[in-house]
């Protein structure tokens, strides 16, 4: 009698496991965020070509070494410093940068500009004594009406020369379309 019960229980467990397997096979669950990648760059540079951001103390981030761009969502102009957000909606931006030649007690900022005006500060770093470089990863969200552009400004206070360490592994940027 106990052998029959064991067989029945094993059979029920097998049927449940088979049913779960079929469910997962035919209706896969997505762990994706649903965001659409619309641009990725594997290297960044300092751009001092555009006034008033034309100093070694105040410059725009230049996007270099483009790996992917979806031109139905964004375009890149001004020598890689300006992203025009073509499709209306929310965008998520992510940036990794490595700043060097930093001086104490300067404060360094990465600011997102939207249509030429400050939208928000992505990073604020006060350089402690003895530190000359700093790597950070930052992200943020920006809303576009379909004709807005963004730029990323990096500057020091007080004005002290500093630089972006040249490295495609340490300086990267990506942008995703989130939702309308």
PEMOPE-V567635 format. One line per field, one symbol per residue. psi: psi as a letter, one per 30 degrees, with the letter a starting at -180 (. if undefined). A space follows every 50 residues. Layout:
psi=???
This chain:
psi=efeeeeeeeeeeeeeeeeeeeeeeefikkkgkffkjkfkkkgkllkjgfj kghhlgfjlkkkklikekkjffellkahhgfkjkjekkakkkkkkkljkl hkkkhlkkkjkkkkhflkelkekkjjjlkfkflkklklllkkkkffglll lkkklljljkkllkkjjfffjlklkkkel.
